[in-house]
Amino acid sequence: MIQFSRNIRFSCLCLLLRLFTLSYVKTDWPSTNSSNVKLLGLFYDISNVTETTTWSLHARAMFKSAIILSHRYNITIQQHLIGWQSAQTAGDPMTALGTTCQLMTNSNILGIVGPPLSRESVILAPFAARVGIPHISYAATDPALSDRSTYSTFYRTVPSDNTAALAIAQLFIRFNWTSTIIIYQNDAYGSGGATAIIDTFDRMNLSVAQSIVFDIVSMSIRGNLKTLLTSSQTRIVILWTESNYARLTLEEAIRSDVLAPHFTWILSTNIPLDSFNSTTDYEKLSGMLTVEPVVGSVVGASINTTLLTAAFDIWKEYEPASFPGSDNVMNYALFAFDATWMLIQGLVELCSQTTSNISSTSSCVSFTGDSFCFNRRFVHSDEFINILDRRLFRGVTGPVEFNSNTTDRVDGNYYIAKNVQQCSKDLEYVPVLVWSNSGDWTRNARTSVIVWPGTSLKVPTGYIAISRVTLQIAVIEAFPFTIKREFRNQSGAVFTKLTGYIPDFIEQLQDYMHFSVNITYFSPDQSYNELVDAVANGTFDMFIGDVTVTSARREKVAFSSTIFDNSLRIIVRESVDDQLNLWSFLKPFSSKLWITSFAAIVYAGLIISIIERDENEALQDRSFISLIAMSMWFSFGTITGYGIDFHVTTAAGRILTIGLYALSLVLVATYTAHLTSDLTVMKATSSISGIDDIKNGKVSFDRIGILINTSVEDYYLREISGGNRNFYPLKSIDELFDALVNNIIDVSMMDAGILEYATSSTYCNLTLVGTDFDRNAFGIVFQKNWFFEDDLDVAILSIKESGIADDLKVKWFQSSACTHSDETSVAMSIESMAGLFLTFTVICILGLLWFTWKKRLSIRDHLLLWMQKKKSSTERNAPSTKHSNEFLPNDGSGHKSSVYSVTYL
């Protein structure tokens, strides 16, 4: 409450008297000067602005109609009819205060209806609280006036700007808009409305990109309107000014070409469209929206039609020339009626309740103090306010109800959205949507088609096309994501260029989204979290790199879909393992392969002994054991390549030797390669095997290097140290590698992609141990509610689906300049040599076939002799029979043939 000191009382009064102006409308309204109980109506009136005059005229007529209607209903206060006093304030707070003070000094004012403007109400409400009388405004919407503790006797029948901000925010959600620019006048109404919108948008995950001030003193925009609007990416503008200021702003917007089709404007009030008369003006203004408070009948809610009809009849009776028709009465005039009727009903209840408690010499409408307005105090102020707090009735605007916690209506808040459309040759306001505090925006019952700027039926996106934007992108050096390299052109001049996975990815995004780019490079010692903050503060549009998505960062900024799947790995120095297995020379081959090879040697030796024993002098005249040993020696020496004491002499032997040479070529080469790998390559060993060893304290914490201000530090503090920064702090990736190489630290952890690239291409004396952990993802950083978020995600998904992202990973992450033996060699199995031994078997079969062919006659003779001997043995073992010469065949010479005939070859 504004306090006024006594020592300025008279000077203040003189000022108020000088500012006081009172104008009367020539009407036939009955006089109520004789009444001892009066209500004061304050109305805005500027003679040279037609719309405002109409507004004041309608509100004043409904104010008087309410009081006269109380006469018709024979409502009296202590046997006195209620009277009125009315005055015009011209929108000046001091005029409103001075007028009220003088009228209260000369009249028994028990309540105030108005003034309409917030800047007047914030001055008058503390005065009304000081005097103890209720003050009900029909048009003041400043959210600050909702504070009951500050404005204890203030009420308003019009919805506050907090409600309007909620309705506008839901309108944005309906059309998928995420950001806006506010233009507001610099007074209580403008700044209060702008604050309400900013707060409501913030709660509903929307944003206000820029706030622009309309100076009501200079009657102009502060700054260049075109520059202010076009420098922003949003294309939705909320104009939060009174009607006369809105007209001036739109005139400037037409001259600056910042209306249709480039921008969509939303106005908080109607303006007279007949002041714009050119075709160009119509094209630019078409597509605008207005959001205004309305009464319940507009949205189909129930109202008190009996009171409304009676009030209209009274207006037509006493001032028929100004009555515009039932459908054309301004909504604020109906809010004024309900404000007046609420005071009338409250006075009736107050006097009826206090009559039995009031002495015969006192009154329910009495004041204390002298006649000067600041010294007066309504006796029954508390009782009157309590009655109004719990008062509920159905008025001409809808249900009217208040409580002791706020000055705003509990129910009965409605809004309408109108669309400026060009009909024939004129512009008209076409109702398209309605809103109530019990629901969301719905289509208007009669008309719902919205014509957007540019005479389009497509809902505007709310932001500039990205192809017309130059994005400010921050990148940070991290191999191989972003690398800064020097090149020489044909003339020998040196120039730098960014290469790596990220620059290539940005180029792909440009191909899909067609934006321009301005890239700012940062060295590796730059903090990742500081760059994230720079995006949150609007310094950069995006930060692209090996940026891990974390919950702490999501509180500040937003992330795109994944551009790189990431995890953490442990990196250490390599060391030599001196403990070699005594039987490591047998590891190149599996046990099955060793057995098969030995079997092949024995098999080949036996075949050699059969093929060569008769023809080869080195094998003749030898015992069976010596023959077999020499054959085995030949087979073994041929396979191992050692050399032998004799050579084969037969063709079959030579064929078999070819098979042995084939075995020797493959087996010896394979064995030598694997044995060399096992015995000469230093195996990497480490004191730790993975992240669990670090968690268990196997490494001293001060020997663990952690890159500060990164997600790795967050992981360490969260999962390992419990928030204790007991690690060795590192400021850059290069410092991490140097600290490991120089034995400053023993172990560190970092993103897997960076470490895999470094250990395979640059730092060959470092190695990775254990499996990856803390799987996460890299995303592109941008501000919350960024206009192009959906476009960016679609482009990223397209890059992935087309295989381009995989190609970039192969290009930058699968190089190998270092040789590591991170895995133990695998012994060669029999299965891998199956083809070799099959070939050897075929060659052996060919050699045997050749040997058989060469010895075919000897083999036949041996077979015949064997068969004859077998037959003879069978006959000798048969029973004895009688032999006679007549049974013997005659050979023709008179002699008998022998039973057996043997032919020697």
MOJOWO-V946356 format. One record per residue. RES is the residue in one letter. PHI is phi as a letter, one per 20 degrees, with the letter a starting at -180 (NA if undefined). PSI is psi as a letter, one per 20 degrees, with the letter a starting at -180 (NA if undefined). OMEGA is omega in whole degrees, 0 to 359 (* if undefined). Layout:
RES;PHI;PSI;OMEGA  RES;PHI;PSI;OMEGA
This chain:
M;NA;p;179  I;f;p;181  Q;d;p;179  F;d;p;180  S;e;q;183  R;f;h;186  N;f;i;176  I;d;j;187  R;f;g;186  F;f;h;178  S;f;h;178  C;f;h;180  L;f;g;179  C;f;g;179  L;f;g;180  L;f;h;180  L;f;h;179  R;f;h;182  L;e;i;187  F;f;p;172  T;c;q;181  L;c;p;181  S;c;q;182  Y;d;q;176  V;e;p;181  K;f;o;180  T;c;r;178  D;d;k;179  W;f;q;182  P;f;q;180  S;e;q;178  T;c;k;184  N;f;h;183  S;f;i;184  S;f;q;178  N;e;i;179  V;c;o;185  K;c;q;171  L;d;q;182  L;d;p;175  G;d;p;180  L;d;p;187  F;c;q;179  Y;e;p;179  D;b;o;171  I;c;p;192  S;f;h;185  N;e;j;177  V;c;o;189  T;f;g;185  E;f;g;180  T;f;h;177  T;f;g;178  T;f;g;179  W;g;g;180  S;f;g;181  L;f;g;180  H;f;g;181  A;f;g;180  R;f;h;180  A;f;g;179  M;f;h;175  F;f;g;180  K;f;h;180  S;f;h;179  A;f;g;181  I;f;g;179  I;f;h;177  L;f;h;175  S;f;h;175  H;f;g;181  R;f;h;178  Y;e;j;177  N;l;l;177  I;e;p;180  T;c;q;175  I;d;o;185  Q;l;l;175  Q;m;j;176  H;d;p;172  L;f;q;181  I;e;p;178  G;d;a;181  W;c;q;165  Q;c;q;179  S;c;q;181  A;b;q;176  Q;d;p;185  T;d;i;181  A;m;j;178  G;m;j;183  D;e;p;183  P;f;h;182  M;f;h;175  T;f;g;178  A;f;g;180  L;f;g;180  G;f;g;179  T;f;g;180  T;f;g;181  C;f;g;182  Q;f;g;181  L;f;h;178  M;f;h;177  T;f;h;185  N;d;i;184  S;c;r;180  N;e;m;182  I;e;p;182  L;d;i;178  G;a;q;182  I;c;p;173  V;d;o;186  G;o;a;355  P;f;r;187  P;f;h;188  L;e;q;181  S;f;h;182  R;f;h;174  E;e;g;185  S;f;h;181  V;f;i;176  I;e;g;185  L;f;h;183  A;f;g;177  P;f;h;177  F;f;g;179  A;f;h;177  A;f;h;178  R;f;g;181  V;f;h;178  G;n;k;179  I;d;q;179  P;f;q;180  H;c;o;184  I;d;o;179  S;e;q;179  Y;d;j;182  A;b;i;180  A;f;p;188  T;d;j;182  D;g;p;181  P;f;h;180  A;f;h;180  L;f;i;179  S;f;i;184  D;f;o;182  R;f;h;181  S;f;h;179  T;e;g;182  Y;d;m;191  S;f;h;182  T;d;j;183  F;e;q;174  Y;b;r;172  R;b;p;179  T;e;i;176  V;e;q;177  P;f;q;179  S;f;r;180  D;f;i;173  N;f;g;177  T;f;g;178  A;f;g;179  A;f;h;177  L;f;g;179  A;f;g;180  I;f;g;179  A;f;g;178  Q;f;h;174  L;f;g;177  F;f;g;180  I;f;h;180  R;f;h;183  F;d;j;177  N;m;k;173  W;e;q;184  T;c;i;186  S;b;q;181  T;b;r;170  I;d;p;180  I;d;p;169  I;d;o;185  Y;c;q;177  Q;e;q;187  N;e;m;171  D;b;a;184  A;f;g;180  Y;f;g;183  G;f;g;182  S;f;h;177  G;f;g;178  G;f;g;179  A;f;g;179  T;f;g;179  A;f;g;180  I;f;g;181  I;f;g;181  D;f;g;181  T;f;g;179  F;f;h;180  D;f;g;178  R;f;h;184  M;d;k;175  N;m;k;172  L;d;r;184  S;c;q;172  V;d;o;186  A;f;h;185  Q;b;q;175  S;c;p;183  I;d;p;186  V;d;p;167  F;d;o;183  D;e;o;183  I;f;i;176  V;e;g;179  S;e;i;179  M;l;l;181  S;b;r;177  I;f;p;174  R;e;o;182  G;o;r;180  N;e;o;186  L;f;g;182  K;f;g;180  T;f;g;182  L;f;g;183  L;f;g;184  T;f;i;178  S;f;i;179  S;e;q;179  Q;e;i;180  T;f;q;183  R;c;j;175  I;d;p;184  V;c;p;174  I;d;p;179  L;d;o;186  W;d;m;180  T;b;r;173  E;f;r;189  S;g;g;183  N;f;h;177  Y;f;h;178  A;f;h;179  R;f;g;179  L;f;h;180  T;f;g;180  L;f;h;176  E;f;g;177  E;f;h;179  A;f;h;177  I;f;g;179  R;f;h;182  S;e;i;180  D;l;l;178  V;c;k;173  L;d;b;179  A;f;q;3  P;e;j;187  H;e;h;186  F;c;q;173  T;d;p;183  W;d;q;175  I;c;p;183  L;d;q;178  S;e;i;181  T;b;q;174  N;f;q;172  I;c;q;177  P;f;o;183  L;f;i;181  D;f;i;176  S;f;i;175  F;d;p;189  N;c;j;180  S;e;q;179  T;f;h;179  T;f;g;178  D;f;g;180  Y;f;g;181  E;f;h;182  K;f;h;182  L;e;h;181  S;f;p;180  G;o;i;178  M;f;q;175  L;c;q;170  T;c;q;178  V;c;o;185  E;c;q;174  P;f;q;180  V;c;r;179  V;e;r;187  G;f;h;183  S;f;h;181  V;f;h;183  V;d;j;178  G;n;j;178  A;e;r;182  S;f;p;176  I;c;r;178  N;e;n;183  T;f;h;179  T;f;g;177  L;f;g;183  L;f;g;180  T;f;g;180  A;f;g;180  A;f;g;179  F;f;h;179  D;f;g;178  I;f;g;179  W;g;g;181  K;f;h;181  E;f;g;187  Y;e;h;181  E;b;m;186  P;f;h;183  A;f;h;183  S;e;i;182  F;f;p;187  P;e;i;187  G;o;q;186  S;g;h;184  D;e;i;186  N;d;j;177  V;f;p;184  M;f;q;183  N;f;h;181  Y;f;h;177  A;f;h;177  L;f;h;174  F;f;h;178  A;f;h;178  F;f;g;181  D;f;h;177  A;f;g;180  T;f;g;182  W;f;h;178  M;f;g;178  L;f;g;180  I;f;g;180  Q;f;h;179  G;f;h;178  L;f;g;180  V;f;g;181  E;f;h;179  L;f;g;183  C;f;h;179  S;f;h;181  Q;f;h;186  T;e;i;184  T;g;g;183  S;f;i;182  N;d;i;184  I;d;p;179  S;f;r;183  S;f;i;182  T;e;i;181  S;d;r;184  S;c;q;177  C;f;i;181  V;c;k;185  S;e;q;178  F;d;q;172  T;d;r;180  G;n;a;180  D;e;a;187  S;f;i;181  F;f;p;191  C;g;h;183  F;f;i;181  N;e;i;183  R;e;q;178  R;b;p;179  F;f;p;188  V;f;g;185  H;d;k;182  S;f;g;183  D;f;g;179  E;f;h;181  F;f;g;181  I;f;h;178  N;f;h;178  I;f;g;181  L;f;h;181  D;f;h;182  R;d;j;183  R;f;p;177  L;c;p;175  F;b;r;178  R;e;o;182  G;e;a;181  V;f;i;177  T;d;i;183  G;p;a;179  P;f;p;180  V;d;o;182  E;b;q;179  F;c;r;171  N;b;r;187  S;e;i;184  N;e;h;184  T;b;r;178  T;e;i;185  D;e;q;176  R;f;q;177  V;f;h;183  D;b;r;176  G;n;k;178  N;d;p;184  Y;c;q;178  Y;c;q;176  I;c;p;175  A;d;p;179  K;d;q;182  N;d;p;177  V;f;o;181  Q;c;q;179  Q;e;o;180  C;d;o;185  S;l;d;181  K;d;j;184  D;c;r;172  L;e;q;180  E;c;q;172  Y;e;o;182  V;d;o;178  P;f;p;183  V;c;h;182  L;b;q;176  V;c;q;184  W;b;q;172  S;c;q;182  N;f;i;175  S;e;j;181  G;a;a;182  D;d;a;177  W;f;p;176  T;c;r;181  R;f;q;176  N;f;q;186  A;f;h;186  R;e;g;181  T;c;q;181  S;b;i;181  V;f;p;180  I;d;p;174  V;e;o;185  W;e;r;180  P;g;p;184  G;n;j;182  T;l;l;180  S;d;q;175  L;e;i;179  K;e;p;180  V;f;p;179  P;f;q;181  T;f;h;181  G;n;i;179  Y;b;r;183  I;f;q;177  A;f;p;185  I;f;h;178  S;f;i;179  R;d;j;185  V;d;q;170  T;d;o;184  L;e;p;175  Q;e;o;186  I;d;p;176  A;d;p;174  V;c;q;180  I;c;q;183  E;f;p;176  A;a;o;183  F;f;p;353  P;e;k;182  F;f;g;178  T;c;p;183  I;c;p;177  K;d;o;184  R;c;q;178  E;d;p;179  F;c;r;175  R;d;p;176  N;e;a;184  Q;f;h;179  S;e;i;179  G;n;i;180  A;f;q;181  V;e;p;176  F;c;q;180  T;d;q;180  K;b;q;177  L;e;p;176  T;c;r;178  G;p;a;182  Y;f;g;184  I;f;g;177  P;g;h;177  D;f;h;179  F;f;h;178  I;f;g;178  E;f;h;178  Q;f;h;177  L;f;h;178  Q;f;h;179  D;f;h;181  Y;e;h;189  M;d;i;174  H;m;k;176  F;e;r;172  S;e;r;187  V;b;q;173  N;c;o;187  I;e;p;175  T;d;p;184  Y;e;p;177  F;c;q;181  S;f;r;184  P;f;h;181  D;e;j;177  Q;f;p;181  S;f;p;177  Y;f;g;182  N;f;h;178  E;f;h;177  L;f;h;175  V;f;g;178  D;f;h;179  A;f;h;175  V;f;g;180  A;f;h;181  N;e;i;178  G;n;j;178  T;f;h;178  F;c;q;175  D;f;h;182  M;b;q;170  F;c;o;185  I;d;p;180  G;r;b;178  D;e;m;185  V;d;o;181  T;f;p;177  V;f;o;178  T;c;r;181  S;f;h;180  A;f;h;179  R;f;h;179  R;f;h;176  E;f;h;183  K;d;g;187  V;c;r;175  A;d;q;181  F;c;q;175  S;f;r;170  S;f;r;189  T;f;p;173  I;d;i;179  F;a;p;177  D;f;p;190  N;c;r;171  S;b;r;179  L;d;q;177  R;c;q;177  I;e;p;179  I;c;p;180  V;c;r;171  R;f;q;176  E;e;q;175  S;c;r;186  V;e;p;176  D;e;o;182  D;e;i;185  Q;e;n;181  L;e;q;179  N;f;p;180  L;f;h;181  W;d;k;182  S;f;i;179  F;f;i;178  L;e;i;186  K;f;h;183  P;g;h;181  F;d;q;173  S;f;r;181  S;f;h;178  K;f;h;180  L;f;h;176  W;f;g;180  I;f;g;180  T;f;g;179  S;f;g;178  F;f;g;178  A;f;h;179  A;f;h;179  I;f;g;180  V;f;g;180  Y;f;g;181  A;f;h;179  G;f;g;178  L;f;g;180  I;f;g;180  I;f;g;181  S;f;h;180  I;f;g;187  I;f;h;191  E;d;i;190  R;f;h;181  D;e;h;188  E;d;h;186  N;e;o;183  E;f;h;183  A;f;i;183  L;d;i;181  Q;f;q;177  D;l;k;177  R;d;q;175  S;f;r;182  F;f;g;181  I;f;g;179  S;f;g;178  L;g;g;181  I;f;g;181  A;f;g;179  M;f;h;179  S;f;g;178  M;f;g;179  W;f;g;178  F;f;g;181  S;f;g;181  F;f;g;182  G;f;h;179  T;f;g;182  I;f;g;183  T;e;i;181  G;m;j;182  Y;f;h;186  G;o;q;185  I;c;r;185  D;e;i;181  F;b;r;180  H;c;q;178  V;f;q;182  T;d;i;182  T;d;q;178  A;f;h;179  A;f;h;178  G;f;h;179  R;f;h;178  I;f;g;179  L;f;h;179  T;f;h;176  I;g;g;178  G;f;h;178  L;f;h;178  Y;f;h;178  A;f;g;176  L;f;g;181  S;f;g;183  L;g;g;185  V;e;g;185  L;f;g;182  V;f;g;180  A;f;g;180  T;f;g;180  Y;f;g;181  T;f;g;181  A;f;g;182  H;f;h;180  L;f;h;177  T;f;g;179  S;f;g;183  D;f;h;188  L;e;h;186  T;d;h;181  V;f;p;180  M;f;p;178  K;e;p;180  A;f;p;175  T;c;q;183  S;b;q;177  S;f;i;178  I;c;q;180  S;d;i;180  G;r;a;185  I;f;h;181  D;f;h;178  D;f;h;177  I;f;g;179  K;f;h;182  N;e;j;175  G;m;k;180  K;f;h;177  V;d;p;178  S;g;p;186  F;f;h;181  D;f;i;175  R;d;j;177  I;d;o;180  G;e;p;180  I;c;p;177  L;f;o;186  I;f;q;179  N;l;k;178  T;c;r;177  S;f;h;177  V;f;g;177  E;f;g;178  D;g;g;179  Y;f;g;182  Y;f;g;182  L;f;h;184  R;e;g;190  E;d;h;188  I;d;g;189  S;e;i;182  G;m;k;178  G;n;i;180  N;e;p;180  R;e;m;183  N;e;j;183  F;e;r;174  Y;e;o;186  P;f;p;177  L;c;q;184  K;d;i;182  S;b;r;178  I;f;g;180  D;f;h;178  E;f;h;178  L;f;g;181  F;f;g;180  D;f;h;180  A;f;h;177  L;f;g;182  V;f;h;183  N;e;j;175  N;m;k;175  I;f;h;175  I;c;r;180  D;d;h;186  V;b;q;174  S;b;r;178  M;c;q;183  M;a;r;180  D;g;p;186  A;f;g;183  G;f;g;180  I;f;g;183  L;f;h;179  E;f;h;178  Y;f;g;183  A;f;g;183  T;f;i;179  S;e;i;185  S;c;h;187  T;c;g;185  Y;e;n;185  C;f;i;179  N;e;j;174  L;d;q;182  T;b;r;179  L;d;q;179  V;c;q;178  G;m;r;178  T;e;r;179  D;f;r;182  F;b;r;181  D;l;l;180  R;f;p;181  N;b;a;183  A;b;q;173  F;e;p;178  G;c;r;177  I;e;p;183  V;e;p;173  F;b;r;183  Q;f;q;174  K;f;q;180  N;m;k;178  W;f;p;186  F;f;h;189  F;e;k;184  E;f;g;181  D;f;g;179  D;f;g;180  L;f;g;181  D;f;h;178  V;f;g;179  A;f;g;179  I;f;g;179  L;f;h;179  S;f;g;178  I;f;g;179  K;f;g;184  E;f;h;181  S;f;i;180  G;n;i;181  I;f;h;180  A;f;g;178  D;f;h;178  D;f;h;178  L;f;h;178  K;f;g;177  V;f;g;183  K;f;g;191  W;d;i;186  F;c;i;182  Q;d;k;172  S;e;q;182  S;b;n;176  A;e;i;180  C;d;q;177  T;d;o;179  H;c;q;175  S;d;m;183  D;f;i;182  E;d;q;177  T;f;p;181  S;f;q;183  V;d;p;179  A;f;q;179  M;f;p;183  S;e;r;178  I;f;h;181  E;f;h;181  S;f;i;181  M;d;j;184  A;g;g;180  G;f;h;180  L;f;g;181  F;f;h;175  L;f;g;177  T;f;g;179  F;f;g;179  T;f;g;179  V;f;g;180  I;f;g;177  C;g;g;179  I;f;g;179  L;f;g;178  G;f;g;178  L;f;h;178  L;f;h;178  W;f;g;179  F;f;g;180  T;f;h;180  W;f;g;180  K;f;h;183  K;d;k;187  R;f;h;182  L;f;g;179  S;f;h;179  I;f;h;180  R;f;g;180  D;f;g;179  H;f;h;180  L;f;g;180  L;f;g;179  L;f;g;179  W;f;h;180  M;f;g;179  Q;f;g;179  K;f;h;179  K;f;h;181  K;f;g;179  S;f;g;180  S;f;h;180  T;f;g;183  E;f;h;180  R;f;h;180  N;e;i;181  A;e;r;179  P;f;q;181  S;f;q;180  T;c;r;179  K;f;p;182  H;d;p;178  S;c;q;184  N;f;h;182  E;f;i;179  F;e;i;181  L;e;q;179  P;f;q;179  N;e;p;183  D;e;j;178  G;n;i;181  S;d;j;181  G;n;i;179  H;d;q;179  K;e;q;181  S;f;q;174  S;f;q;179  V;f;h;183  Y;d;p;175  S;c;o;183  V;d;p;178  T;d;p;179  Y;d;p;179  L;e;NA;*
